[in-house]
Amino acid sequence: MQSIEDKIISRIYGRGRGWAFTQNDFKDIAGRSAIDIALYRLHNKDTIRRAIRGVYYYPSIGKLLGKKLPPDTDQIARAIARKFSWRIQITGMSALNYFGLSTQVPGKVTYLSDGPTREYNFTGQSIVFRHTSLKESAFKHRETGLIVQAIKTLGRKRITSEVIYQIRIRTKPSMLKAILKDAQPVSQWILDAIKEICAEISE
């Protein structure tokens, strides 16, 4: 029979390197105190690392130097959101960075959220959750929100064929149909751009 620690590490390994999590992600395995003890032990072994209080991550390994990398900001944000049952949506420069449309790395990453406005700081980064209406953060798919926020940040006049191409090549083809359906409630000019992104590439 697997121990609680074994069950937890099995789930962590299953999610893969880079995954961030809280005690809540294992509440189906055991009680809170038992989970906290297991996470404490795994942290002491350096199997997992702590990003901020109550939030851990399974470090990715750098390809060049083979060293453990700092936590991924988006993973940390999503771990916090799961803990509090918030719906969140990345905004601003972070969405542009994701699609290779900007090389600027912001020190503060902002998320729209249906939870309270809060800020968390770790490893020289800040994550801000900004309260907004549910409509802005209620996309079913993370990819839809990323695309919408990138387009909104650029603005209508800067949506060029190159921008459409950059977003398309960084989006899984299998997601295009779902994204188009998911984006139906957005403003018409944004939806028009998404239709171009999701259009089938002719042979």
C-alpha positions, 0 to 999 in steps of 0.5 A, a space after each residue: 500500500 502506498 504511503 501518503 507521501 508516495 501518493 503525493 509525489 506520484 501526483 506531482 511526477 504525473 503533472 510534470 516539472 514546472 507544476 505548482 501546487 498547494 495543499 488543496 491539490 491533494 485534499 482527496 489523498 489525506 487530511 490537511 496535517 498529513 499532507 502538510 507533513 508530506 510536503 514538508 519532507 519533500 521540501 527538505 529533500 529538495 524534491 519540491 521547492 517553496 515559491 511563497 508560503 503555502 505554494 510549492 513547485 516541482 522545479 523544471 531543469 534548464 537544458 543548458 546547465 542542467 540546473 533547477 529553474 525558478 518557478 513559472 509565474 503562471 503556474 504559481 498564479 494558477 495554484 493560488 487561484 485553485 486554492 481559493 476557487 478563483 477564475 483568473 485570466 492573464 492580461 497585458 504584456 505577459 500575454 504578448 510575451 507568451 506569443 512572442 509579440 514582445 520581449 519585455 519581461 514585466 516585473 509585475 504580472 497582472 491577472 483579472 480575477 473574480 476574487 479579491 484584489 491581492 498581490 503576491 511577491 516571490 523571487 523578484 516577481 509580483 503577481 497581482 490579482 485584480 478584481 473584475 467582472 466574471 465576464 472578463 475571466 470566464 473563458 473555458 479555455 486558458 488559450 482563449 483568454 491568452 489570445 483575447 488579452 494579447 489582441 486587446 493589449 495590442 489594439 485594433 490598429 496593430 493586428 497585422 498578418 504577422 501578429 495573426 501568424 505569430 499567435 497561430 503558430 503558438 497555439 495548438 491546432 487541436 484547440 482552434 475550433 474550441 477557442 473560436 467557440 469559446 470567444 463568441 461573447 467578445 467584441 466583434 473586432 476581437 472576434 474577427 481577429 480570432 476568426 483569422 487566427 483559427 482559420 484553417 491554413 490552406 495547403 
